[in-house]
Amino acid sequence: MKRSTQDSYLNYKEKGLQVKIYAFDKAKNKSVVAGHIDGDTFVRKVQRKHFMRFKNGYGIQESVMQELVMRGVTKILLIAEHDRWLSDISDWLLLSPADYGHGKQRFLDVKKMKNLQGELEL
């Protein structure tokens, strides 16, 4: 049974419903957990140091994006210290990948995301 997107956001911590997604970080020379898939949503925790100022947003590895497409993901939820950013994967796929030292990534400006802070109890 496919869960609704709203259910996915509210229940993202449920064990057994998550699929971890890994990416190779060439600057660190190792695989790192990029986030997890819950239903039709990719959930990624981001830290302040992940914010790319001149792009005014966050990046996701190109290899991760391709896996998300393959797995039928339609939404991306970024969880920061004080914000919850929701976007459609289609917005990310319109962007060209760029490599700033950690491998090819797509960066989306937070102005193109919906800030859910205060709307959801995560």
N, C-alpha and C positions, 0 to 999 in steps of 0.2 A: 504494500500500500504506500503510495507516494504521499509524503507529508507536505503540508502547505508551507510556503516561505515563512509566514508568521510563526508557525509551530517550530520551524527550523531555528529561527532566531531565539525563541524563548527556551528551547530545549537543547541548545548547542553543547551543553556540558554532559549530556547523557552518554554514558559509555556504551560501546557496542554499535553506535550509530555513526561513528566517526571513522574516516579513512585518512590517515596521516599522509601528507604529501611532502616529499623531500626534493631539494634542489642542490646542485653542486655549486658551491661558492668558490670561484677560482682564486680570489684573493686569500681565502682561508685554506684553500686546497683540501676541502673536505665537503661532504654532504651535510646539509643542515635541514632541520624541519622548517618548511615554509609555512605550514598551517595544516588545517584539516578540512575535509569535506563533510558537511552535515546536510543530508537531503540534497537540495539543489543549490546550496550555499557553500562557498569557500570562506572559511573563517581564519583570519590571520591576526595574531597579536603583533603589534608594532611598538617600537620604542622611539623616543624622541630622536635618537641618533639615526633612525631609519628615514627620517623626513628629509627629502631633497629640496632644499630651499629654492634653488633657481627653477625647479619644476613645480614648486608649491604643492608637493604631494608625495606620495609613496610609490615604491616600485615593487613589481612582482616579476620574478624570473621568467624569461620567455619559455623555458622548458616546462615550468609550472603552468603557464597559461595554456600551452598545448595539451597538457594532461587534463586540465579543467574542462577544456572544450570536449575532449574525448569522453570524459565522464559525464557530460551533460549539465555541468554547472551553469547557472544563469545569473547568480548574484554573488557579489563579493562583499564581505563584512570585515572591515579593519577595526581592530580594537586597540585603541591607544589609552594612555593613562586617564585622560579626562574626556575622551570622545569616542564615539562609535560611528564609523563612516560606512554607509551602504551605497553600493553602485551596481549597475548592470555590467555583466562581463562584456557586453557588446561595446560599451564605452571604452574599455581597455583595448579591445581588439582593433579599434580604429586607429590606434597609435602605433608608430613605428618603434621597434626595439632600439635601445641604445646601451652601450657598454661603457660604464664609468669605473671599471676596475673589478667589479664583482660578477661579471658575466652579463649577457644580454638581458635587459629588463624593459618592461613597459611601465611608464610613470603616468599616473593620473592626478591632475590637479584636484585638491580637496573641494574647490568651488564647483566641481562637476559631480560631487558626491553629496548624499543627504546625510546630515549629522543627526543621528538618532539619540544623542545624549539626552537623558531625561525621559525618553519615550519608552525605553525597555529596561526591564530589571534583569541584568545578566549576572 
